[in-house]
Amino acid sequence: MNSILLLLKRLLKLLFNRIFYVVIALLFQLGWFLILFWKLAGYSRYFTFALEVISIFVVIWIANQKINPSYKLGWTLLILVIPVFGLALYLLFGSSRIAALLQSRYEEILKESSGYMKQNLQTMERLRKEDCSAANQSEYICRFSGFPLHENTTAEYFQVGDDMFPVFVRELEEARHYIYIEYFIINDGVMWQTILDILERKAAEGIDVRLIYDDFGCLTTLPHKYEKTLEAKGIQCKVFNRFRPILNIIQNNRDHRKICVIDGHTGFTGGINLADEYINQRERFGHWKDTAIMLKGEAVWNMTAMFLDMWTVITGSKELWHFEDYLPHRYHQEPFESDGFVQPFCDTPLDKEVVGENVYLNIINRAKHYVYICTPYLIIDNEMMTALCLAAKSGIDVKIMTPSVPDKKMVFLLTQSYYEQLLEAGVQIYEYQPGFLHAKSFVCDDEIAVVGTINLDYRSLYLHFEDGVWMYKNRVIDEIYQDFMETLEYCQPIDISFCKNRNMVVRAIQSVMRLLAPML
């Protein structure tokens, strides 16, 4: 009887879940579209021949695009093996570019705000005198992401969300002028209710409180049109790329960033979303290991600009043209403490530059002694695979930490499919045993580190809006290193026999999944 009641409860929960109807609508549209192509192909051999010719031209066009080779290979094989259906799927999902209107808006805003994002030449020269290689990395970020290098900034690193949360709350309580929050996932619970109470109170005090959340990220965690609820509390709220049950590649481009800026001089980012599992108040997939970083000082300006860029793109307002109202020293008159070099940056799917991946590749390719990586997903292209393997073959100590308890089983299976080639090259791989590892961090040679939202998978590197913080000789770099080494004690090292002794069916599934990985 209890099992029947439980089944009915789950069924009712499914029927009243918004995502259930979204999936049904999408499957219906996909089925209708494919059946239409199939019927037309069967109706006329001339039509079939025309589609096959078009498929060949599409393949030639794909081959000549300046996009990832893995992406080209996957679509080329799909279109050539099943020309009609492959072409139909490509017309629906083949482009990784977002809507032209959003793209033009974003480019306009970046152009308008570029005058406020100029690099301090003395800062870059000081870094160049200290380390030319690091300066080259920083110069790349500044030129292609648009966010400059800073000094006069300190950082605090958090090994888990449990440590970050009380500091996050403390800083929100101290806000006097504005709070800007941009997150991929928000879910009701201890964490969000604590934050929401503060935001509501601060808004009532006349503080400028704004929030952006991604509609797909919150599809199952927030009620429909939740922004209206927040606006009734005095919180300005915008939804990024509202998810609609329409077959369109635009739905693939999500705002995966996690940014909180307080009064222009304090900023948070990292892998931690605003949900209880991230602070281990709710258990999902075992112990949740995540990391975050808090900046105080001039580098927070980059994070403020990121938020305001996105806010202006979504709203279409011209508010960014008054950037001077948001500069770090506007509400902080005393000099900021300086600790090394700090450079928050972001990556977008709106250009042809994969900044996030190239920042990682720069670190790997320029490493002298070691590179230690934390990532929840390891779904990499040929460039990243080559860089990691070459570094290990050259004597660099390359260690990668992934979860042992997956949040997505098929993605986890795909992650493990990359182990064998890496292990054969000398890369060491460790799986975090207590639960799910959601941290995204690089640390190299006791000098350079990145903490942010960028996973080692195609979605993060090619389809999502992401952010990170690049650091050189900041005190927290040693803390990131120590955290990695301490976490190794809770990890299981993976050896080559794990890969070679896997069931043949599993290996076959992994091979097919790797072929389709860029399109998933």
N, C-alpha and C positions, 0 to 999 in steps of 0.2 A: 504493500500500500504506500509506504513512504517513498519507494522508488518511483511509483507512478505519479505521486504528487510532485516529486522533484522534477520528473520529466515534463509534466504539465507547466510547472513554474518556469523551466528553461524555455519551453516552447512559447509561452506568453511573453517572456522577456525578449525573445527573438522577434516575435511579431510586432512588438511595440518599439523595436529598435530602429532608429532612422537609417542606419547603415544597411539593414536588411532590404529595405525598399530601394535604396540606391543601387545595391548589387543586382537586384532583380531587374531594375530599369536598364542598367548597363548591359547585362547579359541579353536582355530582350533586343536592345539596339544592335549589339554585336551579331546576334543570331540573324536578325532581319537583314543586316547589311551583307553578311556572308551568303545568305540564301539568295539575295537579289543578284549578287555576282554569279553565283552558281547557276541560277535559272537563265540569266542572260547568256552565260557561256554555253549552256546546253541548247539554247534557242537557236543560236547561229554559229556555225563554224567560223564564219568571217569575223564575228565579234570575238570569238576565242582567239583567233589568229591575231587580231588587233591588240588584244590584251597581252598576248605573249610578246609582241613587238614592243609594246609600251614598257613591259617588264624589263626587256633588254636595255632599253634606253634609260630607264630608271636606275638599273644596276650600274650602267656606265656613269650616270650622273652621280650616284653615291660614291663610286670609286674615285671620282675626281674632287670630292668635297674635302675640305680641311677639317676632318673630324677624326675621332679615334679609330684606328684600324680594326680593333675588335668590334666596334659598332658597325663598321662597313662589312666585315666578314659575316656577322650574324644576319643582317638584313639581306645581303647578297645571296647567301645560301637559301634562306627562307623563300625569297622571291623566285630563284631559279628552280628550286625543287618543286614548289607548288605555286606556279606563276599567278594564277587567278587569285587564290586566297592570300598568297604572300603579298601581292600588289595591293589588295584590299586592306590588309592589315597595315601596310606601310603608309597608305594614304591617311589612315586613322591615327597611327602612332609613330610614324617614322621621323618626325622632326622633333628636335629637342629645344626648339626656339619657342619662347613664350609669345603671347599675343603682341602684334605689331604696335597697338596703342600703348600697352604697358611699357614696351621696350622704348618707344619714342619718348614717353614721359620720363622714364628713368634716365635716359641719356640727356634730356634737357635739364633735369635737376642736377645731375653731376656736373654739367657744364656751368650752371649758375653758381654752384657751391665750390667750384675748383679754386677760386681765388682765396678761399678760407682754409685750403688744405695744402698750402705750399710748404715744401720741406725747408726747415732751418738748415742752411748750408753749413754753419759752424758745427751743428750737431752731427751731421753726416761726415764732416771732415775729421771730427774727433774719433768717430768709429773707424774711419778708414785708416787713420794713423795707428790705431790699436790692432785692427785685424782687417786686412783688405778683403779677405774672403767673406767675412760677415757683412762688411759694407756692401759688397756686391749683392748678397742675398737681400739686404734691406733695400737697396736701390731698386731691385726688381719689384719688390712689394709696392714701393712708392709709385713707380711708373705705371704698373699694370693693375693695381688695386685702387690707387689714388689716395692712399692714406699714409701720411709721413711718419718718420721715426721721431721718437721723443726721448728726452731725458727728464729730470725733475718729476719722476714718477716712482712710486713704490708699489710692490705687489705682495699679496698674501695668498698662499696656496692652500687649498682644502683637499685632503685626501679622500674624504667621503662627504656626501650631502649632509649627513648628520652634523658635521662640524661647521659647514657653511651656513646652515639655516639660522642659528641664533645670531650670527654676525649679520646676515642679510636683514633679519628683523630689526636688529639694533640700528643699522644704517637707515632703514626706511623710517624708523621712529625719529631720526635726527634730521630728516628732510625739512627744509624751510622754504624752498622755492618751486622745485619741480621734481617729479618722479616719472621716468619714462621706462616702460616695460614692454618687451617684445619676446614672445616665447612660442615654441612649436606646440607644446602640449600644456594644457591646464586641466586639472581634474579636481573635483570637489573632495575635501578632506581636511585633515589637520593643517597641512601646509598652506593650502589655498585659502581656507577660512581665516587663518591667522593673518596672512598677507592682505586679504580683502578687507578685513576689519580696519587695518591700518590705512589702506588706500581710501576707504570711505571716509574715515575720520580726517585724513589729510585734505581730501577734496573739500570737505565741509569747512576746513580752516582757510580755504582760498588758495591752496597749493595747486599748481597745474599738474594734474595726474592724467597720464595717457597710457593706453595699453593696446598692443597689437597681438592678436593670436591667429595662428594658421587654422583655417576652417577644416582642412582634412586631418590635421594633427589632433583636433578637438572634436572630430566627428562623433566619436563614441563616448566622449568624456564631458561634453557641455551640451546643454539644451539648445535647440534650434533658436537662432536669433538671441543668443545670450547677451550680445552687446547691448541690447535694449535694457536688460536688467542692470547692467553696469552703468549705463548712462543715467538711469533713474537714481542711481546712488551718487551722481555727480562726477563719475569717472568717464573721461572721453575714451571711446573704444572703437577700433576699426578691425575688420576681419580681412585677412589677406587671402586673395584668390578664392573667393567663396566656391565651395565644392558643389557642383551641380551634376545630376545624373545624366550627363551628356558625353558621348564618346568624343573626346578632344584631348590632344596632347598637352594643352594648357594645364589640365588637371595634374600633370606630372610635376610641374614646377612649384615647389612648396617653400615656405619660409621656415627653414630648419634652425634659424638662429636663436640664441638665448642671450638676451641683452637686458640689463637693468642699469639705468643711469640715474644718479641722484645728485641734483644741484650742479651738474657739470663737472664735478671733481672726484666722484666716486662711481666706479663701474664694476659690474659683475658679468662674467660669462663662463662658459664651460659646457659640460654635457648635461647638467642638471636642469630638468624641466620642473614645473610647478605642480607636482603630484607626489603623493605620500610614499610611493615605492622608492623615489629618489632620495628620500631621507630615512628610509627603512622604518617608516611608521606603518607600512603595509607590506606584507611579504608577497613578492611576485618573482618567481624564478630564483628563489634563495636570497642570499645576501646581495644587495645591490651596491656594487662598487663603482663609484663615479667620482669625478673630480671637477673642481671649479677654481676660479681665480678672481680676486678682488684687486682692482687698481685704484690708486689714489694719486692724483696729480694731472699733469698736462696731457698725458697720453689718453686720458678718458675723453678728450675732445674728439678723437677718432670715433669712439663708440657713440657719442652724442650725435655726431654727423651721420653715422650709419642709421640710427633710429629716425632722425629727422628726414633723411633722404627717403626712407621707406614710407614714413607718415605722409610726406608730401606727394609721393607717387600715388598712394592709395586715395588720398583726399582730393588731389588735384589743386591744392592750395598753393600760395606763393610764400608761405611762411619762412621757407628756408632762406629767402633773400634778406632776412634780418638775423643772420647767424651770430652777430656780435652779442645778441642777448643771451647766448647759451655758452659762451666761452668759459673755460675753467676758472679764470681769475675774476669772473664777474661777481661770484658770491664767495670767493675765498681770497682774501687780500694778502695773507701771509705767503712767503715763498714756500714752494713744495719741496719736500725732501727728495733727493735724487739717488737712485740705485740702479746703475747700469743703464741699458738702453731698452726701450719698450715700444712695440709697434703693433697696436691692434689693426686688423685688416679684415676685409670681407671678400667673398667670392660670389659671383652671380652667374646664372645661366644665360644672361642677356648678351654676353660677348663671346668671342671665340678663344678667350684666354682662360685656361683652367688654373687659376691662381693657386687654389688650395693644393692641388696635386703638385704644382711646380715648386711651391714652398717646401713641401715634403721632399721632393726629388733633390732640390738644392741642398738640403740638410744631409741626405744620404750620400750624395755624390761628393760632398766636400768634407765628409767625416774623416778624422784622422785616427781615432781610437775605437769609439763605440757609437752605436745608435740603438736606443731602447724605445720601443713603440707599444702603446696601448691602443687597441681598437676593438670595438664589439663585432665588427664585420671585416672580413679580409677577402674582398672580391676585387681583384686588381687587374689592370691592363698590362700589356707587354712592357711598356715603359717602366712601370713600377716594379714588375717582376725582375726585369733586367737590372735595374738599379740595386735592388736588394741583394740579388744573387751575386752581382759583380762586387759589391761592397764586402760580402762575406768571403768570397773567393780571394779578395785582396788582403785578407787578414783583419778586416774590421769586425769587431764584436757586435753582431746584429742579433738582437733579441726582440721577439714579438709576443705580446701577451693578448690572448683572446679569451672569451668566456667558455666554461664547460657546460653551463646550463643556458640553453638558448632561449631567446624571446620569440624567435621565428625559426621553426625547425628546418624548413627547406633552405632558408638563408644560411643557417648553421651548417647544413650539409654541403652547401656550395662553398662556404668559407673553408671547410676542411679539405675540399678538393684541391686547394692551392698549396697544401702543406708539403706534399711529396717533392715537388720541384725546389721549393725553398730549402727543405731539409737536406736534399742532396747537394745543394750549393754551400751548405754550412750555416745557414740561418737557424737559430735556435727558437723553437716555438713552445710556449707554455700556455696551458689552459687553467684559468682561475676556478678552483674547485668549489668554494663556498656558494657560488651563485653566478649571477650575471654581471659581467664586466662591461660597463657602458662608457668608460673613460676614453677620451680621444686626446692622446698626448705623444709628443716626441721629445726626447732629451738626448743631447749629443755632446760628448767630449767635455762635460762639466762647464760648458760655455753657452750653448744655445738650447732653447726649448720652445715648444709651441703647445699651448693649451687652448682648446676651443670646441667647436661643434662638428668638425670635419671628420667623417668616417672614411675608412679606406674601402669605399665601394662606389659604384658608378653613380648612384643617386646623389650622394654627397658631392662627388667631384664634378659631375656634369649637369645635374638637373636642379639642384636645390640652391637657395640663398643660404650661405654659411658665413661663419665668422670665427676668428681665432686671434690669439695674441702671440706674436713672435718676440722673444726676449734674448738679450745677450748680456751675460755676466751680471745677472740680477741674483739677489740672494736666494730667491725661490728655486732657482735651477738646481741647487744642491738638494732642496727639499723634494723636488720632483724625482731626482735620481734616487734618493733614499727611500721614497715611497715605492718606487718600482722594485728596488732590491728587497724591501720588507715584504712586499706583496708576493714576490717569488716564492716565499716560504709556504704560501697557500696555493701554489700552482703545481700542476702535474706536467713535467716535461714530456713532449711528444717525440717519439723516435720514428724512424723510417718504417719499422715493422708495422706500426699502427696503420700506415697508408697501404702498404703492400699486402697485408693480410685481411683487408676489408672484403666483404662479400662482393662477388662479381656483379651482382645486380645493382648494388649500391654504387659501385665504381662506374657502371654504365650510366646510371641516372646522373651522377655527378658530371660525367663527360658531356652529356646532352645539356645539362644546366649551364655548364661553363660556356658552351657555344651561344646560349641565349642570354647569358648574364648581362650584357650591355643593354638589353631590351627589357629586362625585368623591372 
